[in-house]
Amino acid sequence: MLSCAVSTVLLSFMLITLQGIYGHDYGSDCVQDIPHSVGFLPHRENCSTNPITKARVGKLRDVFFENGIDAYIVSTEDAHFRHRSSPHDSRLAAISGFPGSIGIAIITKTRLVLWSDGRAFNAASASLDCEWELYRKGGPGVPTMSSWIKQELGDSVIGSCPTFLSSAWWRNFELSFLKSDIRLQAIEVDLVEQIWTDNRPPESTVTINALPTQFSGRSWQDKVRDTFVEMEKAEVDVLVLSDLDECPWLFNMRAFDFGYRPHFFAYAVIERRQNSARLYLHDHTSILTRSPSDPDVHITIMEHLNTDENGNCKPRTEDNGPDDTGACTVTDDGVKSCSVDTDTCLEVREYDLQAVVDDIRQASSQPQTRKVWVSPYCNHALYSAIPEVKVYQAPTPISITKAVRNPVEIKGMVDSNLVDSAAVIRFFAKLEKEIKQGKDWTVFQAFNDVLNYRKEIPYFRSPAFRTLTGSGPSAAHLYNLPTQERSRKITTKEIFMQDTGGQYINPGTTDLTRSFHYGEPTETEKEIYTRVLMVLADISKLVWPKGRTGHDIDVVARQHLWEIGLDFSHESGHSIGSYGGVTEGPAKISSSMSTFLSDVPLHASIFTHDENKHHFPDPSEIPLEENMFLTCEPGFYQVGKIGVRLENVNRVKSVQGLKFQSTTQCQFLGLEPITLIPFEPNLIIYDMLSLPQLEWLNAYHQTVLEKVVPVLKEFKDEDAIKWVLERTKTVKRGS
């Protein structure tokens, strides 16, 4: 009965959502986290002239003639389809001043037009030079970019660099222009890069560290052999890795090349028949020989990958014993013994896209090569190097394999989330105590102070993302990133919310959110918080048949908000890496078109529904598997008033012993929370909770008591222990 009920509600929701898609209006009246705004700003008030971007636009237009084009497309994506690009790769920002993560623009000889998602629309309006026309993607009456080009430009040649446009979008543009007089022309060397010679930030230079097998659970050599097996199953002979979360996992390497994700710029070309692999890294000879920067790593990348100092394959023959390079036999208790694979190695080459393209072209041209596997997110320069008949484009075997953790990775995730919970509890306990004592605290101070407690944990390496911290109205913004100059006070009169996470080498990534009220909350605040807690409890105790997706179960994370006409504009949960990306594929829990990344789908207002033939896989349609890890994070946000979110990281586990399970032989799965932080009793209306929800809450708090208090005792933090004890008491309805 549950499956039928869920399917019926989801079908209704899908019909409503699809009506929005076809009508180019992705908004929802019950979602209130984005200020309502117009869809198009041809003439913006309070704009100003930006002489820097104006000069760059002029230089760009000056090279149109010699390149034989009438207009040029620029987007926020880099060569790896990463939206939050490094400063060095922020090409759209350089040419326009655009401050957001999701945007695409066309520069013609006489006009400048940009499409932005709703979350950056207002900031873009204030940042762009007055000459720019601005559209809000998915807004009412907004034309698609493809339609605008056909209507406004007529017989024209549109240029773009295939390095910085995904293969899916490139082919969609070609499809859109097929019956028109418009032609899309590849500009191999990006024009923005050619003219951006003033004040361009340098490329990052970081040390890449090996991830010891005691933390990865499997040697990179074993992972490559596993990959060969998956390639053979798909009848593929060459695999190209271009997504930035793939090479770090496959080759057991980590580096903070950008932001808080322990990834680095890399490509890899793997040939199954030749039993070979080639890895492309920036400044590769220096990276190979550089001393490790991590205190728990004791070998160079050259030693780790079995190469010489130039990156040539050089298998070692010595027996190193059970050290950092060892392949380990793993039991449920962890690593027991290690042996070293000295025969397998790969070739490391300099990071250069043209060299990668040439490599792919050479490998795919071999008569024995049946198919070449590329990611759905790969850029068109890589895609076009492969004969069309040999292209196999699908999520790579790495994207799926790395999501299902091995025993060492499972232990690392559980352990790191436990100690991270303890660290954050210590901060929350101090914060509440001092707020109630009347000490001054701002959200910016809270934003910074939580980091100090994590630094006391030996395996901690970095925040997992920039901590999101808000109080009262400032908590209503999904990206509540305070600054010292713009920092609201935390008081006893409004809800304080913090979303924070850490990176741990052992390996673990954490992501948690809690909301508190340190005074007398209103009945509305209590009801909203309680309903958010109710849906978190429901999805946390849900069981479902194996093979179901995040889309199938998302309704459970929204139903108690829907009951009173509310919703939230992001996924209910997302996959999370192991010492990897805090939002790392392949799966997510969602039935919403909005995500934390954008309030509308990426293709919104770029192509019509019919033109979006080549599209990216929907993570919410990926079946959830045992030993995947995902967040659950329901919430509610109303601009200018309130923000509430509760978030745990969860392990997908096998569920046994259901009443009639033996008669059906069905495999069932469920969620096990590994974030262990009590909820705010000051905001819970216990009589609203059903008996199963109350039982779940008491059981969760009992787990917090049993597992976190011993960790807090090691830190000798009596205030934190007292804080936990007060919040983990068994409660009954009527409390």
LUMDRENKOL-504218 format. One record per residue (C-alpha): x, y, z. Coordinates in steps of 0.1 Angstrom, whole numbers, plus 5000, padded with zeros to 4 digits. Layout:
XYZ
...
END
This chain:
500050005000
502950245007
504250204972
500850274956
500350584978
503750714971
503350654934
500050834933
501251144951
504451154930
502551124898
500451424907
503551614917
505251524884
502251634863
502251974881
506052004877
505951904840
503352174833
505952414846
508652274823
506552304792
505452654801
509052764809
507952854845
509752644870
508652844900
506452714929
504152954948
504752744980
508552794978
509553124993
513353114995
513953324964
512453684961
509953704933
511353904904
510753974868
512053744842
513854004820
515754324827
516554494794
517254824812
518354794848
518155064874
521055144896
523554974873
526855124866
529555114840
532354864845
535354984826
537254654830
534554424816
533654684790
537154694777
537354314776
534054294756
535554544731
538654324727
536454014722
534454184695
537654294678
538553934670
535153824657
536053904620
539353714620
537553414635
534653434610
531953464636
529053704644
528553614681
530253414709
528753194736
530453194771
529253004802
530252954838
531452594832
535052504830
536552214809
535351964835
531752104836
532352244870
530052534878
531952694907
535052754887
538452854901
539253234898
541553144869
538752974850
535953224858
535653324821
532053454823
532853664853
535953804836
533953924805
530754034823
531254064861
528653794866
528853684903
526953354902
527552984895
524852924869
524953154839
525453154801
525853454778
525953554742
528053844730
527053974696
528454274676
525954504692
524254334722
525254154754
522653904768
522953684798
520753404813
521153364851
519353134875
517153284902
519653264930
522153494913
519653704893
519454004917
523154004924
523853984887
521554284881
523654484905
527054364892
526754364854
527654664833
524554864821
524954744785
524054384795
520454254791
519554004818
517153704817
516153494847
516253124837
512752974841
511153304847
507753404832
507953484795
511653424792
512653294758
515153014755
518653114745
518352904713
515053074704
516553414711
519553344688
517253224660
514953524663
517453794668
520553694648
519153524616
521853424592
524853414615
527853214626
527853154664
531253074679
532052894711
534952694725
534152324726
536452284756
534052494777
530752364765
529452014773
528951764745
525251744753
524752114750
526852154719
524751884701
521552044714
522552374698
523352204666
519952034666
518252364673
520052544645
519652254620
516652404601
517852764603
520552974587
522652964619
525852764622
527752674654
531452704649
534152554671
536852804682
539552574695
541352834715
538853014736
538553384727
538053494763
541253334773
542953504743
541953854754
541953804792
545553914797
545054164824
544854064861
543953704854
544453504886
547153234882
546452864881
546552694915
549652504924
549052244951
550751934963
548851604955
549151344983
548750974980
545850835000
547350545020
545550215014
544850195052
542350475044
541250385009
540650015016
541849904981
544949984961
544550184930
545849894910
543049674922
540549954914
541949974878
541549604874
537949624887
537449904861
538749674833
536049414843
533349674841
534649794807
534549444793
530949394806
529949704786
532049594756
534149904759
537949914752
538850274761
537550474791
538050854794
537851014828
537051384829
534751434859
536951574887
535851334914
536851024895
540651034892
541251114929
539150814939
540450574913
544150644919
543950704957
545151064956
543851384971
544651754968
542752074975
543152234941
540052434944
537852514974
537152255000
536851944977
539951734979
540151704941
542551824915
542551894877
543151574859
542151354829
542850984825
542650754794
542450384803
542850114776
541649774786
543149574758
546649724764
546249704802
547450064804
546450394818
547650754812
546951024839
547251394829
548251634858
549351994860
553052034864
553351664865
557151624870
557051844901
553951674914
555551334910
558651414930
557351664955
557451564992
553951495007
552351775026
550051555047
551551435080
549951085075
551451035040
555050925037
555650855000
555751064969
553251034941
556050884920
556450604944
552750564948
552050534911
555250334903
556750584878
560050754873
560551124879
559251204843
556050994847
557250684828
555950354839
558550194862
557349884881
559149824914
560349474924
561249524960
558949394987
557949695007
555849525033
552649655047
553250025042
551350315027
551350154992
550049815004
546849644991
545149535022
542949235032
540049395050
537649235075
534749385093
537149505120
539249705095
542649645079
544449325090
547249265066
548749435035
550749335005
552249544977
551449544940
554749634923
553949514888
551249754878
551850124870
550650394847
552050674827
551751034840
551751314814
551351694815
547851824818
547051954783
543651914767
545051894731
547351614742
544351434758
542251484726
545151344705
545451044729
541650974726
541751014688
544650764686
543150514709
539750524692
541150494657
542550144665
540649874646
540349654677
538749944697
534949874698
533750164720
535150454739
533350534772
532950904781
530951084808
527651254800
529251574814
532451564791
533151864770
532651864733
536351874725
536751524741
533551394726
534251504690
537651324691
535850994689
534150854658
530350874663
529950504659
532450434687
531050664713
529650504745
528350794766
526950704800
527850744837
531250584840
531950274861
533950494885
530850714893
528850414905
531650204921
532950484943
529450554957
529150204972
531750204999
534149925009
534549825046
537350065052
535450355036
532350265056
534350265089
535950595079
532650755072
531050635104
534150725126
534551075110
530951165114
530951055150
533951265160
532751555138
529351535156
531251565189
533251865177
530152045166
528251965198
531152125217
530652445197
526852435200
527052385238
529452685242
527352905219
524152845237
525652895271
527253225262
524153355243
522053285274
524653465295
524253775274
527553755256
527653905221
527853665192
527453725155
526753475128
530253555114
531853455147
529853135147
530853075111
534453075121
534452935156
533152585148
536352525128
538452555159
536852245175
537452035143
541052125143
541551925176
540651605157
543851435143
542451325109
540651645102
542051815071
539652095059
536052215061
533952035036
532452365024
532152715035
529952695066
526452835061
525353025091
522253245096
519953385123
516353495118
515953645083
519553565073
518853195078
516253205050
518953225023
520252885011
523653035008
523853235041
527453325039
528153595065
531053845063
532554045091
530854355076
527554185070
526953975101
523653955121
523753915159
522653575173
520053645200
517353475221
514653615199
515053415166
516153085151
519853025146
520752775118
524152635109
525052395080
528652275084
530951995074
534451855075
536951655055
538851375072
541651165057
540550835073
538350875049
535251075057
533251375047
530551525069
527651755063
525151845090
522552115098
520852205130
518552485140
518052625175
516152885194
517653015226
514653205239
510853185236
509953075200
506553155184
504052885178
504652915141
508352865145
507752555167
505252405142
507552455112
510552305131
508452015143
507151945108
510651945095
511651705122
508651485114
509651445078
513251375088
512051105112
509750955086
512450925059
515050805084
512850515094
511550435059
512150095044
511850045006
512449754981
515849734965
515949904931
513950214941
515350554936
515650884954
512751014934
510550724947
511050814983
511251194982
507651244990
508251115025
510651405031
508051665022
504551535031
504151705065
505152035050
502851985020
499951925045
500152295055
500952435020
504752455023
507752315004
511452375000
513352444968
516252194970
516751814970
515751625002
519151465002
522351404981
525151164978
528351254997
531951144991
534450985014
537151245018
535651374986
532951614974
530251704999
527751684970
529151394950
527151174927
525650964915
522350964935
520051214952
516751214970
514451454951
511351504931
511951884928
513352064898
515352284922
518652194939
521152354961
523052434930
520252604911
516552694915
515852554879
517252264858
520552354841
518952344807
516152574817
515652864792
518652734772
516752494750
513052414744
511852074757
512051924722
515652054717
516951914750
517451574733
520951524748
520651574785
522451484817
521351184838
518851254866
520551164899
517151114915
516550814891
519750634902
518750324923
519850354959
522350074968
523449935001
526450115016
525850434997
525850745019
523351025014
522151325034
518551385044
517951755048
514351885048
513752245056
511652555051
512752915041
510753235038
512753535026
513053805052
511553595080
512653235088
514952955079
514852605093
516852295082
517751965098
520351745082
521951415089
524351195068
523050845065
524350505054
522050295031
521649965049
520049635043
516849575064
515949225076
513249075096
510249255082
506949075090
506248915056
509648955041
510348585041
507248515020
508248754992
512048714992
512249084985
515449274996
514649595015
516849895023
516650175048
518750455063
521050465093
521950815105
525650855113
525351225122
524751215159
523651555173
520551605194
517651815182
516252135198
513652045224
512752415227
511252395192
509552055193
505752015198
505851655210
502051605207
502351665170
504651355167
503151015159
504050725181
506550585155
508150935151
508450965189
510050625191
512450705164
513451035181
514050855214
516050585198
518150835179
518851035210
519750715228
522350635201
523750995205
524050935243
525750595239
528250695211
528951065215
529251105252
532350875254
534051085227
533251405247
534651245278
537951205259
537951585254
536951645290
534251885279
531751875308
529552155293
529151955261
528351635280
525751825301
524251975269
523851625254
522351475285
519751745287
518651685251
518651305250
516151235278
513350995269
510251205261
506651115258
503651285242
502451565264
505951665273
END
